[in-house]
Amino acid sequence: MNNKIKYIEELIRQEVQAIKNIPITDQIEHAVSKIHHQVHELQGKVVISGMGKAGQIGQIIATTFSSTGTPAVFLHPGEAQHGDIGILQQNDILLLISNSGKTREVIELVGLVKKLYAHIPVIAITGNTKNTLATMADIVLWTGNPQEIDTLGLTPTTSTTVMTIMGDILVVLMMQKIHFTVEDYALRHHGGYIGDTANKKLNNL
């Protein structure tokens, strides 16, 4: 085995270990319960926001939530300051993603949201339980703050992996909580491979 292959294997090992090190606390269950209350009982939606790579992860989480029965949208924190914050409604819940918990646009978004609807709950996915965003949130989902695997230790790599996993966990737990079925899935996927697969499963029931 050459050195390059060994290096690649080590990078994979570090990413896998970061996932294994995600702290599992009751905050995850609290987050699911709060999202369920706001969205499925009060008819609100999940509004997800983040900057840069964290924002791109947020977009994925939003579309995955929506496709599995929990309405969600992505709100760009920069555009929110120029009118897009108007997408918020009083029964929504805010899910903010920032590894550092210090991202200026995200911190400012919390202030803007609270001026519009002071009671909107805030969930934070972040790498530190004591950063600025964490102190402003009602529920904090800590990723464990893993070290980035890039050669500089700066590029969002491992941190975005654990953010994605945290989003997947929220989605799957919510699907379980609302008893999301193959029938429900097929109604939201009318085309493509996933849609075909869902409909085939439905026809075989």
N, CA and C atoms as an extended XYZ file, in Angstrom:
615
Properties=species:S:1:pos:R:3:atomname:S:1:resname:S:1:resid:I:1 pbc="F F F"
N         0.856       -1.200        0.000 N   MET     1
C         0.000        0.000        0.000 CA  MET     1
C         0.893        1.251        0.000 C   MET     1
N         0.673        2.157       -0.966 N   ASN     2
C         1.535        3.337       -1.026 CA  ASN     2
C         1.093        4.398       -0.009 C   ASN     2
N         1.939        5.401        0.185 N   ASN     3
C         1.708        6.412        1.207 CA  ASN     3
C         0.463        7.239        0.949 C   ASN     3
N         0.158        7.477       -0.331 N   LYS     4
C        -1.020        8.287       -0.655 CA  LYS     4
C        -2.302        7.579       -0.224 C   LYS     4
N        -2.364        6.286       -0.463 N   ILE     5
C        -3.542        5.517       -0.053 CA  ILE     5
C        -3.669        5.527        1.468 C   ILE     5
N        -2.546        5.372        2.150 N   LYS     6
C        -2.566        5.402        3.614 CA  LYS     6
C        -3.064        6.754        4.120 C   LYS     6
N        -2.637        7.802        3.438 N   TYR     7
C        -3.058        9.152        3.834 CA  TYR     7
C        -4.561        9.326        3.642 C   TYR     7
N        -5.084        8.848        2.526 N   ILE     8
C        -6.521        8.931        2.259 CA  ILE     8
C        -7.309        8.149        3.307 C   ILE     8
N        -6.812        6.977        3.636 N   GLU     9
C        -7.478        6.160        4.653 CA  GLU     9
C        -7.495        6.871        6.004 C   GLU     9
N        -6.406        7.578        6.308 N   GLU    10
C        -6.339        8.312        7.571 CA  GLU    10
C        -7.334        9.474        7.586 C   GLU    10
N        -7.485       10.152        6.461 N   LEU    11
C        -8.468       11.229        6.376 CA  LEU    11
C        -9.877       10.694        6.606 C   LEU    11
N       -10.175        9.572        5.991 N   ILE    12
C       -11.492        8.950        6.182 CA  ILE    12
C       -11.681        8.553        7.642 C   ILE    12
N       -10.628        8.003        8.240 N   ARG    13
C       -10.712        7.590        9.640 CA  ARG    13
C       -11.025        8.785       10.541 C   ARG    13
N       -10.392        9.920       10.265 N   GLN    14
C       -10.617       11.113       11.072 CA  GLN    14
C       -12.058       11.621       10.924 C   GLN    14
N       -12.579       11.562        9.704 N   GLU    15
C       -13.964       11.997        9.484 CA  GLU    15
C       -14.934       11.073       10.226 C   GLU    15
N       -14.711        9.780       10.117 N   VAL    16
C       -15.565        8.802       10.799 CA  VAL    16
C       -15.505        8.998       12.310 C   VAL    16
N       -14.313        9.232       12.825 N   GLN    17
C       -14.158        9.435       14.264 CA  GLN    17
C       -14.883       10.689       14.726 C   GLN    17
N       -14.855       11.731       13.901 N   ALA    18
C       -15.564       12.968       14.237 CA  ALA    18
C       -17.063       12.707       14.367 C   ALA    18
N       -17.595       11.875       13.478 N   ILE    19
C       -19.018       11.519       13.551 CA  ILE    19
C       -19.303       10.753       14.835 C   ILE    19
N       -18.427        9.810       15.168 N   LYS    20
C       -18.609        9.013       16.383 CA  LYS    20
C       -18.530        9.871       17.644 C   LYS    20
N       -17.806       10.988       17.557 N   ASN    21
C       -17.611       11.849       18.723 CA  ASN    21
C       -18.690       12.909       18.887 C   ASN    21
N       -19.696       12.920       18.014 N   ILE    22
C       -20.792       13.884       18.181 CA  ILE    22
C       -21.474       13.613       19.525 C   ILE    22
N       -21.545       14.609       20.403 N   PRO    23
C       -22.166       14.396       21.708 CA  PRO    23
C       -23.679       14.102       21.562 C   PRO    23
N       -24.112       13.014       22.166 N   ILE    24
C       -25.528       12.653       22.133 CA  ILE    24
C       -26.152       13.063       23.461 C   ILE    24
N       -26.970       14.107       23.433 N   THR    25
C       -27.604       14.613       24.650 CA  THR    25
C       -29.106       14.721       24.439 C   THR    25
N       -29.816       15.050       25.520 N   ASP    26
C       -31.266       15.198       25.418 CA  ASP    26
C       -31.660       16.448       24.634 C   ASP    26
N       -30.670       17.284       24.308 N   GLN    27
C       -30.964       18.470       23.507 CA  GLN    27
C       -31.497       18.091       22.124 C   GLN    27
N       -31.054       16.962       21.596 N   ILE    28
C       -31.532       16.519       20.285 CA  ILE    28
C       -33.021       16.204       20.351 C   ILE    28
N       -33.434       15.484       21.389 N   GLU    29
C       -34.857       15.173       21.553 CA  GLU    29
C       -35.667       16.432       21.803 C   GLU    29
N       -35.106       17.373       22.569 N   HIS    30
C       -35.794       18.648       22.806 CA  HIS    30
C       -35.997       19.387       21.490 C   HIS    30
N       -34.977       19.362       20.636 N   ALA    31
C       -35.070       20.045       19.340 CA  ALA    31
C       -36.169       19.441       18.479 C   ALA    31
N       -36.232       18.115       18.431 N   VAL    32
C       -37.258       17.431       17.631 CA  VAL    32
C       -38.655       17.761       18.166 C   VAL    32
N       -38.808       17.725       19.480 N   SER    33
C       -40.107       18.029       20.085 CA  SER    33
C       -40.533       19.462       19.795 C   SER    33
N       -39.560       20.382       19.852 N   LYS    34
C       -39.877       21.793       19.610 CA  LYS    34
C       -40.233       22.022       18.141 C   LYS    34
N       -39.489       21.400       17.241 N   ILE    35
C       -39.816       21.520       15.819 CA  ILE    35
C       -41.196       20.939       15.551 C   ILE    35
N       -41.480       19.795       16.136 N   HIS    36
C       -42.792       19.162       15.952 CA  HIS    36
C       -43.907       20.078       16.443 C   HIS    36
N       -43.700       20.677       17.600 N   HIS    37
C       -44.733       21.567       18.158 CA  HIS    37
C       -44.981       22.764       17.254 C   HIS    37
N       -43.905       23.418       16.840 N   GLN    38
C       -44.054       24.631       16.025 CA  GLN    38
C       -44.623       24.331       14.639 C   GLN    38
N       -44.165       23.248       14.026 N   VAL    39
C       -44.544       22.962       12.635 CA  VAL    39
C       -45.818       22.133       12.535 C   VAL    39
N       -45.896       21.044       13.283 N   HIS    40
C       -46.999       20.105       13.095 CA  HIS    40
C       -48.194       20.364       14.014 C   HIS    40
N       -48.006       21.177       15.034 N   GLU    41
C       -49.123       21.538       15.898 CA  GLU    41
C       -49.570       22.977       15.679 C   GLU    41
N       -48.609       23.886       15.499 N   LEU    42
C       -48.949       25.298       15.316 CA  LEU    42
C       -48.942       25.723       13.850 C   LEU    42
N       -48.609       24.794       12.944 N   GLN    43
C       -48.618       25.060       11.498 CA  GLN    43
C       -47.593       26.095       11.063 C   GLN    43
N       -46.452       26.121       11.753 N   GLY    44
C       -45.356       26.981       11.322 CA  GLY    44
C       -44.431       26.219       10.381 C   GLY    44
N       -43.205       26.672       10.272 N   LYS    45
C       -42.220       25.991        9.423 CA  LYS    45
C       -40.840       26.161       10.034 C   LYS    45
N       -39.898       25.358        9.583 N   VAL    46
C       -38.515       25.491       10.020 CA  VAL    46
C       -37.817       26.470        9.080 C   VAL    46
N       -37.242       27.515        9.640 N   VAL    47
C       -36.469       28.477        8.846 CA  VAL    47
C       -35.006       28.267        9.202 C   VAL    47
N       -34.232       27.838        8.214 N   ILE    48
C       -32.837       27.460        8.449 CA  ILE    48
C       -31.911       28.499        7.828 C   ILE    48
N       -30.840       28.835        8.547 N   SER    49
C       -29.925       29.854        8.035 CA  SER    49
C       -28.491       29.564        8.445 C   SER    49
N       -27.571       30.036        7.627 N   GLY    50
C       -26.148       29.903        7.884 CA  GLY    50
C       -25.392       30.555        6.740 C   GLY    50
N       -24.137       30.898        6.977 N   MET    51
C       -23.306       31.537        5.957 CA  MET    51
C       -22.305       30.547        5.372 C   MET    51
N       -21.913       30.783        4.132 N   GLY    52
C       -20.868       29.979        3.510 CA  GLY    52
C       -21.220       28.508        3.438 C   GLY    52
N       -20.251       27.653        3.777 N   LYS    53
C       -20.460       26.204        3.709 CA  LYS    53
C       -21.567       25.762        4.647 C   LYS    53
N       -21.640       26.390        5.833 N   ALA    54
C       -22.709       26.056        6.778 CA  ALA    54
C       -24.083       26.355        6.171 C   ALA    54
N       -24.148       27.434        5.402 N   GLY    55
C       -25.400       27.774        4.734 CA  GLY    55
C       -25.774       26.744        3.680 C   GLY    55
N       -24.770       26.238        2.968 N   GLN    56
C       -25.048       25.210        1.961 CA  GLN    56
C       -25.558       23.928        2.622 C   GLN    56
N       -25.005       23.586        3.780 N   ILE    57
C       -25.515       22.452        4.537 CA  ILE    57
C       -26.955       22.735        4.956 C   ILE    57
N       -27.218       23.967        5.363 N   GLY    58
C       -28.567       24.364        5.762 CA  GLY    58
C       -29.579       24.199        4.647 C   GLY    58
N       -29.168       24.508        3.434 N   GLN    59
C       -30.068       24.334        2.289 CA  GLN    59
C       -30.439       22.863        2.102 C   GLN    59
N       -29.456       21.987        2.285 N   ILE    60
C       -29.714       20.555        2.153 CA  ILE    60
C       -30.682       20.090        3.239 C   ILE    60
N       -30.455       20.541        4.470 N   ILE    61
C       -31.333       20.152        5.570 CA  ILE    61
C       -32.756       20.640        5.315 C   ILE    61
N       -32.887       21.862        4.808 N   ALA    62
C       -34.218       22.422        4.547 CA  ALA    62
C       -34.966       21.602        3.504 C   ALA    62
N       -34.299       21.259        2.413 N   THR    63
C       -34.992       20.507        1.368 CA  THR    63
C       -35.301       19.081        1.819 C   THR    63
N       -34.415       18.520        2.653 N   THR    64
C       -34.668       17.163        3.150 CA  THR    64
C       -35.836       17.157        4.121 C   THR    64
N       -35.906       18.145        4.990 N   PHE    65
C       -37.069       18.280        5.877 CA  PHE    65
C       -38.355       18.374        5.053 C   PHE    65
N       -38.369       19.260        4.069 N   SER    66
C       -39.579       19.481        3.277 CA  SER    66
C       -40.013       18.228        2.538 C   SER    66
N       -39.049       17.470        2.032 N   SER    67
C       -39.389       16.283        1.256 CA  SER    67
C       -39.852       15.129        2.126 C   SER    67
N       -39.685       15.282        3.443 N   THR    68
C       -40.105       14.211        4.358 CA  THR    68
C       -41.195       14.673        5.321 C   THR    68
N       -41.962       15.660        4.894 N   GLY    69
C       -43.181       15.994        5.615 CA  GLY    69
C       -43.100       17.116        6.622 C   GLY    69
N       -41.939       17.764        6.759 N   THR    70
C       -41.808       18.888        7.688 CA  THR    70
C       -41.395       20.130        6.908 C   THR    70
N       -42.343       21.037        6.623 N   PRO    71
C       -42.055       22.216        5.811 CA  PRO    71
C       -40.891       23.029        6.360 C   PRO    71
N       -39.938       23.335        5.482 N   ALA    72
C       -38.752       24.092        5.876 CA  ALA    72
C       -38.265       24.925        4.702 C   ALA    72
N       -37.649       26.055        5.011 N   VAL    73
C       -37.073       26.921        3.980 CA  VAL    73
C       -35.688       27.374        4.429 C   VAL    73
N       -34.867       27.768        3.463 N   PHE    74
C       -33.563       28.341        3.778 CA  PHE    74
C       -33.642       29.853        3.628 C   PHE    74
N       -33.155       30.559        4.626 N   LEU    75
C       -33.105       32.016        4.603 CA  LEU    75
C       -31.650       32.455        4.669 C   LEU    75
N       -31.177       33.099        3.618 N   HIS    76
C       -29.795       33.587        3.617 CA  HIS    76
C       -29.689       34.738        4.611 C   HIS    76
N       -28.762       34.668        5.561 N   PRO    77
C       -28.696       35.703        6.600 CA  PRO    77
C       -28.370       37.095        6.069 C   PRO    77
N       -27.624       37.156        4.966 N   GLY    78
C       -27.338       38.449        4.366 CA  GLY    78
C       -28.561       39.038        3.693 C   GLY    78
N       -29.245       38.218        2.900 N   GLU    79
C       -30.447       38.680        2.207 CA  GLU    79
C       -31.572       38.994        3.194 C   GLU    79
N       -31.541       38.363        4.362 N   ALA    80
C       -32.571       38.630        5.379 CA  ALA    80
C       -32.582       40.100        5.764 C   ALA    80
N       -31.395       40.731        5.731 N   GLN    81
C       -31.301       42.140        6.104 CA  GLN    81
C       -31.835       43.071        5.023 C   GLN    81
N       -32.170       42.506        3.878 N   HIS    82
C       -32.673       43.316        2.766 CA  HIS    82
C       -34.076       42.880        2.353 C   HIS    82
N       -34.844       42.422        3.339 N   GLY    83
C       -36.251       42.140        3.090 CA  GLY    83
C       -36.677       40.695        3.149 C   GLY    83
N       -35.726       39.760        2.931 N   ASP    84
C       -36.110       38.355        2.896 CA  ASP    84
C       -36.565       37.816        4.246 C   ASP    84
N       -36.289       38.566        5.315 N   ILE    85
C       -36.752       38.153        6.635 CA  ILE    85
C       -38.277       38.121        6.694 C   ILE    85
N       -38.901       38.749        5.709 N   GLY    86
C       -40.359       38.752        5.635 CA  GLY    86
C       -40.970       37.375        5.443 C   GLY    86
N       -40.133       36.372        5.142 N   ILE    87
C       -40.649       35.012        4.987 CA  ILE    87
C       -41.055       34.420        6.337 C   ILE    87
N       -40.572       35.018        7.424 N   LEU    88
C       -40.887       34.521        8.760 CA  LEU    88
C       -42.343       34.770        9.132 C   LEU    88
N       -42.918       33.799        9.835 N   GLN    89
C       -44.255       33.914       10.400 CA  GLN    89
C       -44.184       33.589       11.879 C   GLN    89
N       -45.219       33.968       12.617 N   GLN    90
C       -45.130       33.950       14.075 CA  GLN    90
C       -44.947       32.562       14.689 C   GLN    90
N       -45.367       31.512       14.018 N   ASN    91
C       -45.244       30.176       14.592 CA  ASN    91
C       -44.050       29.380       14.051 C   ASN    91
N       -43.160       30.054       13.338 N   ASP    92
C       -41.986       29.381       12.789 CA  ASP    92
C       -40.965       29.070       13.884 C   ASP    92
N       -39.961       28.286       13.526 N   ILE    93
C       -38.840       28.004       14.409 CA  ILE    93
C       -37.551       28.192       13.615 C   ILE    93
N       -36.551       28.775       14.247 N   LEU    94
C       -35.300       29.118       13.568 CA  LEU    94
C       -34.231       28.076       13.893 C   LEU    94
N       -33.603       27.541       12.847 N   LEU    95
C       -32.488       26.611       13.005 CA  LEU    95
C       -31.253       27.261       12.386 C   LEU    95
N       -30.306       27.650       13.219 N   LEU    96
C       -29.129       28.374       12.761 CA  LEU    96
C       -27.890       27.493       12.840 C   LEU    96
N       -27.054       27.581       11.813 N   ILE    97
C       -25.871       26.726       11.728 CA  ILE    97
C       -24.616       27.583       11.620 C   ILE    97
N       -23.714       27.405       12.575 N   SER    98
C       -22.427       28.120       12.547 CA  SER    98
C       -21.444       27.345       13.401 C   SER    98
N       -20.362       26.896       12.811 N   ASN    99
C       -19.374       26.125       13.561 CA  ASN    99
C       -18.756       26.969       14.675 C   ASN    99
N       -18.370       28.179       14.353 N   SER   100
C       -17.736       29.054       15.346 CA  SER   100
C       -18.748       29.642       16.315 C   SER   100
N       -19.979       29.792       15.843 N   GLY   101
C       -20.988       30.454       16.656 CA  GLY   101
C       -20.759       31.946       16.770 C   GLY   101
N       -19.894       32.464       15.907 N   LYS   102
C       -19.555       33.887       15.941 CA  LYS   102
C       -19.839       34.581       14.607 C   LYS   102
N       -20.394       33.866       13.661 N   THR   103
C       -20.623       34.424       12.326 CA  THR   103
C       -21.503       35.666       12.423 C   THR   103
N       -20.967       36.797       11.985 N   ARG   104
C       -21.632       38.083       12.184 CA  ARG   104
C       -23.045       38.107       11.630 C   ARG   104
N       -23.196       37.651       10.389 N   GLU   105
C       -24.518       37.729        9.751 CA  GLU   105
C       -25.552       36.868       10.477 C   GLU   105
N       -25.100       35.736       11.020 N   VAL   106
C       -26.019       34.848       11.735 CA  VAL   106
C       -26.411       35.457       13.079 C   VAL   106
N       -25.445       36.020       13.779 N   ILE   107
C       -25.727       36.673       15.066 CA  ILE   107
C       -26.685       37.844       14.856 C   ILE   107
N       -26.433       38.623       13.814 N   GLU   108
C       -27.308       39.759       13.526 CA  GLU   108
C       -28.717       39.292       13.170 C   GLU   108
N       -28.811       38.142       12.514 N   LEU   109
C       -30.120       37.614       12.139 CA  LEU   109
C       -30.972       37.326       13.368 C   LEU   109
N       -30.361       36.813       14.418 N   VAL   110
C       -31.121       36.536       15.634 CA  VAL   110
C       -31.765       37.818       16.158 C   VAL   110
N       -31.005       38.896       16.177 N   GLY   111
C       -31.538       40.173       16.633 CA  GLY   111
C       -32.679       40.665       15.768 C   GLY   111
N       -32.538       40.521       14.449 N   LEU   112
C       -33.596       40.952       13.535 CA  LEU   112
C       -34.869       40.139       13.738 C   LEU   112
N       -34.688       38.822       13.900 N   VAL   113
C       -35.841       37.941       14.093 CA  VAL   113
C       -36.571       38.293       15.383 C   VAL   113
N       -35.822       38.526       16.451 N   LYS   114
C       -36.439       38.816       17.738 CA  LYS   114
C       -37.186       40.149       17.735 C   LYS   114
N       -36.751       41.083       16.877 N   LYS   115
C       -37.485       42.339       16.748 CA  LYS   115
C       -38.823       42.116       16.047 C   LYS   115
N       -38.844       41.145       15.133 N   LEU   116
C       -40.060       40.865       14.369 CA  LEU   116
C       -41.016       39.992       15.170 C   LEU   116
N       -40.490       38.886       15.700 N   TYR   117
C       -41.280       37.961       16.521 CA  TYR   117
C       -40.411       37.524       17.697 C   TYR   117
N       -40.562       38.181       18.817 N   ALA   118
C       -39.672       37.969       19.961 CA  ALA   118
C       -39.714       36.555       20.521 C   ALA   118
N       -40.825       35.855       20.292 N   HIS   119
C       -41.012       34.543       20.922 CA  HIS   119
C       -40.525       33.376       20.067 C   HIS   119
N       -40.056       33.630       18.836 N   ILE   120
C       -39.664       32.523       17.954 CA  ILE   120
C       -38.500       31.730       18.577 C   ILE   120
N       -38.659       30.407       18.705 N   PRO   121
C       -37.592       29.585       19.291 CA  PRO   121
C       -36.383       29.504       18.350 C   PRO   121
N       -35.205       29.422       18.942 N   VAL   122
C       -33.971       29.337       18.167 CA  VAL   122
C       -33.200       28.069       18.549 C   VAL   122
N       -32.904       27.258       17.545 N   ILE   123
C       -32.052       26.084       17.723 CA  ILE   123
C       -30.732       26.376       17.014 C   ILE   123
N       -29.619       26.064       17.662 N   ALA   124
C       -28.306       26.289       17.065 CA  ALA   124
C       -27.574       24.968       16.885 C   ALA   124
N       -27.008       24.768       15.696 N   ILE   125
C       -26.057       23.678       15.462 CA  ILE   125
C       -24.691       24.344       15.402 C   ILE   125
N       -23.833       24.024       16.355 N   THR   126
C       -22.579       24.751       16.466 CA  THR   126
C       -21.492       23.887       17.098 C   THR   126
N       -20.249       24.353       16.976 N   GLY   127
C       -19.119       23.578       17.463 CA  GLY   127
C       -18.751       23.842       18.907 C   GLY   127
N       -19.434       24.796       19.545 N   ASN   128
C       -19.072       25.163       20.912 CA  ASN   128
C       -20.340       25.511       21.686 C   ASN   128
N       -20.440       25.034       22.902 N   THR   129
C       -21.659       25.280       23.683 CA  THR   129
C       -21.654       26.632       24.391 C   THR   129
N       -20.546       27.349       24.332 N   LYS   130
C       -20.455       28.611       25.069 CA  LYS   130
C       -20.171       29.811       24.170 C   LYS   130
N       -20.306       29.653       22.845 N   ASN   131
C       -20.058       30.784       21.955 CA  ASN   131
C       -21.265       31.723       21.923 C   ASN   131
N       -21.157       32.794       21.162 N   THR   132
C       -22.207       33.817       21.125 CA  THR   132
C       -23.539       33.253       20.675 C   THR   132
N       -23.533       32.473       19.606 N   LEU   133
C       -24.780       31.909       19.101 CA  LEU   133
C       -25.416       30.974       20.126 C   LEU   133
N       -24.606       30.170       20.779 N   ALA   134
C       -25.132       29.229       21.771 CA  ALA   134
C       -25.832       29.954       22.913 C   ALA   134
N       -25.294       31.089       23.325 N   THR   135
C       -25.900       31.835       24.429 CA  THR   135
C       -27.215       32.484       24.016 C   THR   135
N       -27.423       32.661       22.712 N   MET   136
C       -28.649       33.280       22.212 CA  MET   136
C       -29.730       32.254       21.872 C   MET   136
N       -29.354       30.992       21.829 N   ALA   137
C       -30.278       29.938       21.390 CA  ALA   137
C       -31.035       29.330       22.561 C   ALA   137
N       -32.224       28.820       22.248 N   ASP   138
C       -33.016       28.099       23.249 CA  ASP   138
C       -32.533       26.663       23.393 C   ASP   138
N       -32.082       26.087       22.283 N   ILE   139
C       -31.587       24.715       22.259 CA  ILE   139
C       -30.280       24.696       21.482 C   ILE   139
N       -29.256       24.052       22.041 N   VAL   140
C       -27.944       23.990       21.392 CA  VAL   140
C       -27.610       22.552       21.046 C   VAL   140
N       -27.352       22.295       19.774 N   LEU   141
C       -26.920       20.987       19.306 CA  LEU   141
C       -25.424       21.087       19.016 C   LEU   141
N       -24.631       20.507       19.896 N   TRP   142
C       -23.180       20.617       19.824 CA  TRP   142
C       -22.617       19.514       18.941 C   TRP   142
N       -21.778       19.901       17.992 N   THR   143
C       -21.212       18.932       17.049 CA  THR   143
C       -19.941       18.276       17.571 C   THR   143
N       -19.407       18.770       18.677 N   GLY   144
C       -18.161       18.229       19.195 CA  GLY   144
C       -16.924       18.988       18.743 C   GLY   144
N       -17.118       19.957       17.847 N   ASN   145
C       -16.033       20.820       17.366 CA  ASN   145
C       -14.801       20.039       16.902 C   ASN   145
N       -14.962       19.154       15.919 N   PRO   146
C       -13.819       18.363       15.454 CA  PRO   146
C       -12.817       19.218       14.691 C   PRO   146
N       -11.581       18.790       14.698 N   GLN   147
C       -10.532       19.485       13.942 CA  GLN   147
C       -10.728       19.237       12.451 C   GLN   147
N       -10.590       20.305       11.659 N   GLU   148
C       -10.709       20.165       10.214 CA  GLU   148
C        -9.565       19.300        9.685 C   GLU   148
N        -9.848       18.500        8.656 N   ILE   149
C        -8.813       17.585        8.162 CA  ILE   149
C        -7.950       18.181        7.057 C   ILE   149
N        -8.259       19.395        6.598 N   ASP   150
C        -7.443       19.961        5.525 CA  ASP   150
C        -6.042       20.294        6.049 C   ASP   150
N        -5.114       20.514        5.164 N   THR   151
C        -3.712       20.693        5.552 CA  THR   151
C        -3.479       21.960        6.366 C   THR   151
N        -4.398       22.930        6.293 N   LEU   152
C        -4.258       24.170        7.053 CA  LEU   152
C        -5.033       24.139        8.367 C   LEU   152
N        -5.947       23.166        8.474 N   GLY   153
C        -6.798       23.115        9.661 CA  GLY   153
C        -7.819       24.227        9.693 C   GLY   153
N        -8.148       24.791        8.530 N   LEU   154
C        -9.045       25.943        8.447 CA  LEU   154
C       -10.274       25.703        7.567 C   LEU   154
N       -10.096       24.946        6.503 N   THR   155
C       -11.173       24.768        5.521 CA  THR   155
C       -12.295       23.901        6.088 C   THR   155
N       -13.553       24.365        5.990 N   PRO   156
C       -14.675       23.557        6.494 CA  PRO   156
C       -14.716       22.197        5.800 C   PRO   156
N       -14.372       21.172        6.528 N   THR   157
C       -14.361       19.801        6.008 CA  THR   157
C       -15.055       18.901        7.025 C   THR   157
N       -14.347       18.565        8.087 N   THR   158
C       -14.929       17.731        9.132 CA  THR   158
C       -16.103       18.428        9.810 C   THR   158
N       -16.011       19.732        9.984 N   SER   159
C       -17.096       20.471       10.651 CA  SER   159
C       -18.392       20.395        9.851 C   SER   159
N       -18.288       20.455        8.520 N   THR   160
C       -19.499       20.365        7.710 CA  THR   160
C       -20.027       18.935        7.659 C   THR   160
N       -19.131       17.967        7.823 N   THR   161
C       -19.580       16.578        7.893 CA  THR   161
C       -20.482       16.366        9.098 C   THR   161
N       -20.049       16.835       10.272 N   VAL   162
C       -20.852       16.627       11.476 CA  VAL   162
C       -22.123       17.470       11.457 C   VAL   162
N       -22.088       18.635       10.816 N   MET   163
C       -23.304       19.430       10.653 CA  MET   163
C       -24.331       18.651        9.838 C   MET   163
N       -23.864       18.040        8.756 N   THR   164
C       -24.746       17.251        7.897 CA  THR   164
C       -25.358       16.086        8.665 C   THR   164
N       -24.529       15.394        9.445 N   ILE   165
C       -25.017       14.268       10.234 CA  ILE   165
C       -26.072       14.734       11.228 C   ILE   165
N       -25.835       15.864       11.888 N   MET   166
C       -26.806       16.393       12.846 CA  MET   166
C       -28.126       16.699       12.159 C   MET   166
N       -28.068       17.258       10.962 N   GLY   167
C       -29.287       17.514       10.200 CA  GLY   167
C       -30.007       16.232        9.844 C   GLY   167
N       -29.249       15.222        9.421 N   ASP   168
C       -29.848       13.926        9.082 CA  ASP   168
C       -30.562       13.320       10.291 C   ASP   168
N       -29.941       13.434       11.461 N   ILE   169
C       -30.547       12.893       12.676 CA  ILE   169
C       -31.877       13.578       12.971 C   ILE   169
N       -31.900       14.907       12.859 N   LEU   170
C       -33.143       15.643       13.097 CA  LEU   170
C       -34.236       15.208       12.133 C   LEU   170
N       -33.876       15.071       10.862 N   VAL   171
C       -34.848       14.674        9.846 CA  VAL   171
C       -35.410       13.280       10.127 C   VAL   171
N       -34.532       12.337       10.399 N   VAL   172
C       -34.968       10.949       10.606 CA  VAL   172
C       -35.836       10.828       11.865 C   VAL   172
N       -35.425       11.502       12.933 N   LEU   173
C       -36.233       11.460       14.156 CA  LEU   173
C       -37.603       12.102       13.950 C   LEU   173
N       -37.638       13.164       13.141 N   MET   174
C       -38.921       13.809       12.858 CA  MET   174
C       -39.809       12.915       12.002 C   MET   174
N       -39.222       12.235       11.029 N   MET   175
C       -39.993       11.292       10.219 CA  MET   175
C       -40.631       10.229       11.103 C   MET   175
N       -39.866        9.764       12.066 N   GLN   176
C       -40.375        8.752       12.995 CA  GLN   176
C       -41.492        9.331       13.863 C   GLN   176
N       -41.309       10.560       14.320 N   LYS   177
C       -42.284       11.182       15.223 CA  LYS   177
C       -43.626       11.436       14.540 C   LYS   177
N       -43.582       11.802       13.245 N   ILE   178
C       -44.837       12.097       12.536 CA  ILE   178
C       -45.363       10.882       11.778 C   ILE   178
N       -44.680        9.731       11.957 N   HIS   179
C       -45.096        8.478       11.297 CA  HIS   179
C       -45.173        8.651        9.781 C   HIS   179
N       -44.105        9.197        9.225 N   PHE   180
C       -44.029        9.458        7.789 CA  PHE   180
C       -43.929        8.135        7.030 C   PHE   180
N       -44.830        7.915        6.086 N   THR   181
C       -44.948        6.624        5.413 CA  THR   181
C       -44.451        6.671        3.971 C   THR   181
N       -44.378        5.496        3.369 N   VAL   182
C       -44.031        5.407        1.949 CA  VAL   182
C       -45.066        6.155        1.116 C   VAL   182
N       -46.331        6.057        1.513 N   GLU   183
C       -47.389        6.791        0.798 CA  GLU   183
C       -47.119        8.291        0.843 C   GLU   183
N       -46.767        8.789        2.029 N   ASP   184
C       -46.460       10.211        2.179 CA  ASP   184
C       -45.272       10.606        1.314 C   ASP   184
N       -44.275        9.731        1.278 N   TYR   185
C       -43.068       10.005        0.500 CA  TYR   185
C       -43.384       10.062       -0.991 C   TYR   185
N       -44.184        9.095       -1.458 N   ALA   186
C       -44.529        9.035       -2.880 CA  ALA   186
C       -45.300       10.276       -3.323 C   ALA   186
N       -46.121       10.822       -2.437 N   LEU   187
C       -46.889       12.013       -2.776 CA  LEU   187
C       -45.995       13.230       -3.014 C   LEU   187
N       -44.793       13.205       -2.464 N   ARG   188
C       -43.881       14.337       -2.586 CA  ARG   188
C       -42.787       14.112       -3.615 C   ARG   188
N       -42.732       12.918       -4.189 N   HIS   189
C       -41.705       12.586       -5.182 CA  HIS   189
C       -42.366       11.937       -6.392 C   HIS   189
N       -42.620       12.755       -7.393 N   HIS   190
C       -43.372       12.261       -8.564 CA  HIS   190
C       -42.477       11.833       -9.714 C   HIS   190
N       -41.203       12.128       -9.611 N   GLY   191
C       -40.318       11.784      -10.715 CA  GLY   191
C       -38.946       11.399      -10.224 C   GLY   191
N       -38.111       10.970      -11.158 N   GLY   192
C       -36.747       10.597      -10.828 CA  GLY   192
C       -36.668        9.222      -10.187 C   GLY   192
N       -35.445        8.814       -9.909 N   TYR   193
C       -35.211        7.481       -9.363 CA  TYR   193
C       -35.877        7.303       -8.002 C   TYR   193
N       -35.757        8.334       -7.133 N   ILE   194
C       -36.344        8.217       -5.800 CA  ILE   194
C       -37.856        8.093       -5.886 C   ILE   194
N       -38.468        8.912       -6.756 N   GLY   195
C       -39.903        8.831       -6.925 CA  GLY   195
C       -40.346        7.476       -7.443 C   GLY   195
N       -39.616        6.955       -8.431 N   ASP   196
C       -39.938        5.635       -8.977 CA  ASP   196
C       -39.817        4.552       -7.910 C   ASP   196
N       -38.757        4.632       -7.114 N   THR   197
C       -38.539        3.635       -6.071 CA  THR   197
C       -39.632        3.687       -5.014 C   THR   197
N       -40.003        4.894       -4.626 N   ALA   198
C       -41.061        5.058       -3.607 CA  ALA   198
C       -42.383        4.498       -4.112 C   ALA   198
N       -42.684        4.772       -5.376 N   ASN   199
C       -43.948        4.279       -5.928 CA  ASN   199
C       -43.941        2.769       -6.106 C   ASN   199
N       -42.785        2.198       -6.440 N   LYS   200
C       -42.696        0.743       -6.552 CA  LYS   200
C       -42.905        0.093       -5.199 C   LYS   200
N       -42.311        0.693       -4.142 N   LYS   201
C       -42.502        0.172       -2.798 CA  LYS   201
C       -43.964        0.254       -2.401 C   LYS   201
N       -44.594        1.370       -2.774 N   LEU   202
C       -46.002        1.560       -2.447 CA  LEU   202
C       -46.868        0.518       -3.135 C   LEU   202
N       -46.570        0.241       -4.387 N   ASN   203
C       -47.360       -0.735       -5.145 CA  ASN   203
C       -47.166       -2.154       -4.634 C   ASN   203
N       -46.030       -2.398       -3.952 N   ASN   204
C       -45.756       -3.735       -3.439 CA  ASN   204
C       -46.304       -3.979       -2.032 C   ASN   204
N       -46.868       -2.930       -1.440 N   LEU   205
C       -47.424       -3.084       -0.079 CA  LEU   205
C       -48.707       -3.905       -0.106 C   LEU   205
